[in-house]
Every structure is written in C-alpha cells, then in structure tokens.
C-alpha cells in the first residue's frame, strides 16, 4: 500500500497551506489556507475531493480557504481555532495534545509553539507523516511538544536559512522603544507574548501602553486553558496585564493587524514584526513603516533539529521560495533528506512513499 502526499499549495513559495495525504483508501486535507494578499485567488480547492480536513491553526493562510470546501466534509480543529471558522460551519474537536481516529487513521496532535489553539499533526501511516503547520521552539508563551517519529516531515520553513535567535530580535525591538510605536500583530499569535513583553518594558521604562481588547481576550483565553498548554510561570504576568488599564494616549500600542496602515496611526510609527504584503513592503521601502522580525517560525537550525528528532528520511520545506541559492542552502542543511522540486511550474506536486520506503521527489 502506498501513501500519496499532494502538496496543493505551500510548496516553493510563501502561500496558502493545503496538503492532501492519501492513505488506507482515505484522503485527508491538512489545512485549508486562504489568500495572503487581497488580489490573490486560491485555486487549490478546485474540484477537490477529500474525506476530512484537519486545521492546524487559525491564521488565514491555514484556515482562510475553508469556505471553498463542501460543508459536508468533516472538519477537525481545536475549540479555540473553531472560533475563526465561517459562521455555522460544523466542526469536530481536535485535542490540543492527544490522539484520535480520523477516517480510520490515527492522528496525534501536540502544541506547535506558534499560536493560541495551534497544533502540529502526526498521521500514523507507514513510517509516519508529520506536518508542523506553523511552528516555533522560541515562544515565551506557547510550548512546543516533542512529536512521535516520522519518516516524512512536512516542515514550516517560512524563514528559509535565517537563523537569528529570538534574543537578538527582542533586543533590536527594545532599542526602538524611545519613540511612539504601534505594533500590528496577528491577534492569536505573537500578540500574546509581545503583550507581556511590552508590559514589562513599559514598566521598566515608565512608558504608557495600550493593548487591543481582542488581544486581551485571547490572553484571558490562554489563562483559562489547562496550565500545561502555556509556558510555566506566566499566570501572574497575564493577570496583572489583564487588570492594567489602557493608557490614553499610549506611547506603545499593540493592536490586531487589521489596523496596519500609517494613516490609521498618525501619532505613532508602525513597527511590523512579521510577514509583509507587497503594499507593506512598498511602505517599508518608502520609510513609512519599520520592520524587525519577532521569531514565530522555525529558524534553520531548529528545523534541522526537528527533522533529526523525527528521524525523518525525507524532509519537505514548506512556505519558502526555492531560488537556486535557497536550494543550495537547503541541500547543505538537510543533505539527502531534502525533498522538493527544483523549479515549480504549477501549484501542486505529487510525492509518493511506497510501502517499501522509497520516496519519489518531484523533478
């Protein structure tokens, strides 16, 4: 019996996540990503037939395409992620950390270190298939759980060969806090750890701070989870922040990334910390905004460490461009384990693992 893995989207570029794993006569869709840019159109769902869909987390490039699927397709996600589903979309619970059967396939989940309610996915088929979703080892809020072994690893490579530690990023942002700043952030992701960090910095520097109510609500949701689903030692800081009144006007403003244009914040300079759309990149080039990464994805050495821990024999880097230089870097990092197309001419590629363990990479 063979396993077919069809990467419908997310290979060779930063784009929506959509991967079909076909095993034991069933087809499971891992993530249903939507458009990253307003003018984009997703095509991965065209004429797609699957038996179930599993959603790793609630960011748009992983959940934003759910509406393109038939509502009759069973959908699995954690309860917190379900809040981001289209209105009245039926769903079935994924454990934040645990095991369940989906269409006769054993699925194990664990904390991915990236976002509130986010998980990685492991399918117990043949030698194991592991999908990280978006993942990070460095979050001060979200834990990362060690996954089971897997022969095939589909890993978050959003940062390419970048390998700066989080401490460097935090220090670089810290050095900019001498001016009024507004930070647009994904409300269920880095927003939570940045809120706690900014509160501490504001107290030490005697700065004023305001935090979006939605981010506050998500901190309260994190606090309501079992303690093992957040890093230890955070509860007092979270409660203190929730009790803290927003300053008006604030020196530092942390807000959801729907409010991310300079015109919306005339009294603050915008500092972005993650992915920039083409419009944001143009603003950066014009000096209208600033940018400094806050690590929320696997950096290169951590991706390799995860592949090593999995004992993976084939590793597919996802959500990253495959330029000639990038491919050379990946070859150096992963050696013979690297599996990817050298040139992408279409949005999907078929990767097949036979029951004997051979793995055919697309050419």
N, C-alpha and C positions, 0 to 999 in steps of 0.2 A: 504494500500500500504506500502511496506517495503523499507528500504534503506539497501543496501548491501555495505559494505566497505571491500575491499580485499586489504590487505597490501602485495603487491607482493615482496617488498624489503624495508629494512629500519627498520624492527622490530627486536629487540633483539640484534642488533649489529650496529656498525658504518659501513654503507654500502650505496649503491645507493638508492635514493628515487624513489619509484614508488608505487602509491596507486590508486586503482580504486574505484570510488564512483558510484554505480548504483542506479538511482532513476528516477521515472517518465518514465520508459522504455528506459532510455539512460544510457550509460556508459562513464563517464569522467575519464581520467587518469590525476592524479595530479603529475607532474614531471616525468621525464624520465631519471633517473640517470645512469651515466656510471661508469666504473671501477675506484676504488680509487687506485688500485695497478696495475702495468703493466702486471703482470702474471694472473690477475683475468679475468674471463669471466662472463658477465651478462647473466642471464637466465630468468629474469622476463618477457622479451618480447616474449618468445617462444609461438607461436600460440595465441597471444593476439589480441582480437577484441575489439576496443573501438570506440566511436562516435566522440570524440575530446580529445585533450591533452592540458593541461594548465601548463605552466612552471613558477615556482616561481622566479627563478633567474639563473644566467649563470655559476655557479660553476659546475665542471664536474660531481659531484655526484648527480646533479639535472637535468642536460641537456645533459650529455655526451652519453646517450643512444638513442637520437632522431633518429639517423641513422638506428636503429633497427626497427623503425615503418614504416608502409606503408606511402609513400608520399601523398597518397590520404586522410589521416586522417587530419582533420583541426587542426592546432596548433595555440595556443594563447600565446603571451608573450608581454612584453613591448618592445618598439623600441630599447632601449639600450641592452636588453637581446638578441634581434634578431641578433645582430652582432656576437654572438657566435654560431649560428645555422650552420649546414652543408651548404656548398655553394649551392645557388639557392633553398634552402628549403623554400617553401611557408609558410607564417605565417599571422596571423590576430592580430591586436593590442589589448592588454590588457591595460586599463588605469593604470597609476601609482597610482591613487587614484580615485575610482569611481565604476560604476556599468554597467554591460552589460548582455545580454542574450546569453547563450551558449546552443544550443540544447534545448531551451525552459526552461532552468534552470537559475535563476537569480544568477549571480556571482558578488560579491563585492570584490574589492581589496583595499589594503592600504599599506603604507610603512612599511617594516619589520625591518628596522634598521640594516641591515646586509651587503648590497652590493648595488652598483650602478644599478638602474633599478629594484631592487628586490622588490617583493611584497608578502604579505600573501593573502590567498584565502578563501572566505566565500561563501558557497553554501546555498541558501535559500530553503532548502528541510526539511520538517517536522520541528523539533526544531532547525535546523541549523547545518551545519557541517563546522567547522573552521580548516584550515590547515595552520600552521605558516610558512611552508618552513623552512629555517634557519632564526632565529630572534634574536634580541638583543635590550634591553632597553638602553644600556650604550654608544652607539656610539656617539662620539662628532661631527660626520658629517651627519649620516643618521638618520632621525626621525623615530619614531615608532608610527603608528596611532592606536588609540583605535578601536578594531573591534566590529561588532554587536554581540549580544548574540548568543550562540550556545550550543546546548545540548551535542554535540560530539566535543571534542577538540583533534586534532592530532598535538602534540606539539614537537618542537625541544628540545630534551633532551640530546644533544650531550655531555654536561658536567656532566651528571649524578647528583650526590648530591653535587658537587662542588659549593661553594657559596662565593668565594672571590670577593670583589668589584674591579672594574676596577682601582680605585686609587691605590690599592695595586700592581697591575700588572705594572702600569706605573712607580711607584716608584722603583720597583725591576729592571726594564729595565734601568731606569735612572742611577742607581748605577753602571751599567756596561759600561757606555759610556766613560770610561777612557782608552779605547783601540780601535784600528781599528776594526770596526764591519761591517758585511754585513748581511742585513735582507732580506731573501727571503719571499715574501708575495703574496697572490692572488691579481692580478692587479686591480680587481674591488671591492675588499672588504676592509680589514683593511689597505691596502696600502694607501688609500686616507687620513685616519685620522692619520696614522703613519707618512706620509709625512709632514703634517702640524705640528705635534708634534716635529718631528726630526728637522725641520727647526727652530722652536723656541728654542729648546735645543742647536742646533749648534750656534745660535746667542748668547745665554747667556754664552756659554762655550768657544766661539771662536774656534769652531771645523769646519772642512770642510765637505761638504755634496754633494753627487751626487744622483740623483733620476732618475730612468729608464724613458726613453721617453714615454713609454706606460702608465706609471702611471701619468705622466704629462698630457698626452692626456685625460686620464679619469678625472683628476681634472678639465680640461677645459670643458669636457662634463657635469660634475656636475654643474659648474658655469653657463652653458648655459641653464640649466633646470629652470623652474619657481622657484622662491625663496622659496616657501613653501615646496619644495622637498629636502631641505637641512636644517640643523640646522641654526638658525639665528646668524648673526654676523661673518660669515666666509668669506664673499666676499673679504675683504681687504687682509686677510691672503692668500687666494687662488691666488689672482692676484700677490701678492708680491712673492710668491713661483714660479709662472709661469715665472715671469720676472727674477728670480735668475738664474745665470749661474751655471752649474755643476762644482764642483771642480775637478781638475785632478792633482795628485791623491787625492781622498777624504779620510777623516778619517771614515766617516759613509757613507755606500752605501745601498740604498733601491732599490731592484730590483724584477722583476717578479719571481715567484717561479719555473719557468722552469730552472733557473740558481741557483741550490741549492746544489751543491756538494763542499766539501772543495777544491778539485783540481781546480775548476774554480775561486777560490778566495784565491790564495796563500798568499796575503799580508793582509788578513782580517780573523777574526774569525767569523764563521757563527753563528748567533743567530736566531733560529727558534721561532716562536710565536704561532703556531697553530698545527694542526694535523700532526703527524709524521708517515710516512710509515715505514714498517719493516726495510728497509735499513737505514732510518734516525734514527730509534731507536737504531740500531746497532752502528751507528756513535756516537750517544749520549753516549752510554754505554762505548765506547772506548775513550771518551773525545775529539773526533774530532770536535764536534759541541756543542753548548749550547742550552738550551730551557727555555723560560719563556713565559707563556701564556699572550696574549693580548685578552681580552674578546670580542668575536664576536657572541656568542650564549647566549641563556637564561641560567642564573645560576639558581640554585634550587629555591630560594625564589621568583625569578621573574617568573619562570614557574608556581608556585603555585598562585602568584598574577594574572597572566593572566587567569588561569583556574577560579579563583574567579570572575574576571571581566566578563568573558564569561557566568557566571552562568552554567558552564558545569556540567552535571551529570555523564559523562563518559570521562575520560582523558586517552589518549594513548601516553606514552612517546616514542618518535622515536629516532633512530640513536644512541642508547646507549645499552651497554651489559646488560643482565639480569642475573647476578650472584645471588646466594642466598642472599648475603649481599646487593646487589643493590635492589633486590625486597623488602627486609625488609625496606630499606631506603625510597623507593617509597611509600610503604604502610603507613609509618609514615608521609610522606609529603602530600599524597593525600587521604588517607583513603579509603572509599568505592567507591570513584570516579575512582580509579585506574583500568584500564582495560588492561590486557596484558597476554600473555602466560607465564607460569612459566618456561617452557622448550620449546625451539624452535628446532624442528627436521626437519623442511622444510622451504623454503624461503617464503612461503605465509600462511596467516591465514585469515579466514573469520569472520568478525564481523558484526552482524545484529541488526538493530534497527527496531522494529515493529512500526506501526502507533500508538500503544497504549503507546509507550515509553519504553518498556522493552528492555534491551541491553544484548546480549549474548556474554560474553567474551570467547575466545578460551581457552581450558584447555590443 
